[in-house]
C-alpha cells in the first residue's frame, strides 16, 4: 500500500470518527477498527 492510499483511508477514518451519526454503509479500504 502506498502512502497516498494510506492517507486517504486515514482521512475516511477521521471523518467517520468525527461524524458518528453518519454510519458508513461499507468499511474503509483497509478496514480500520472504529471504536464506538
C-alpha positions in Angstrom: 0.0 0.0 0.0 1.4 3.4 -0.9 1.3 6.4 1.4 -1.3 8.3 -0.6 -3.8 5.4 -0.3 -3.0 5.1 3.4 -3.6 8.8 3.9 -6.9 8.6 2.1 -8.0 5.7 4.4 -6.9 7.7 7.4 -9.0 10.7 6.2 -12.0 8.5 5.8 -11.5 7.0 9.3 -11.2 10.5 10.8 -14.4 11.6 9.1 -16.2 8.6 10.4 -14.9 9.2 13.9 -15.9 12.9 13.9 -19.3 12.1 12.4 -20.5 9.1 14.3 -24.1 10.0 13.4 -23.3 9.0 9.8 -22.9 5.2 9.6 -20.7 4.1 6.7 -22.5 1.6 4.5 -19.2 -0.1 3.7 -16.0 -0.2 5.6 -12.8 1.7 4.6 -10.5 0.0 2.1 -8.1 -1.2 4.8 -11.0 -1.8 7.3 -9.5 0.2 10.2 -11.1 -0.6 13.5 -13.6 2.0 14.6 -14.2 2.2 18.4 -17.7 3.1 19.4 
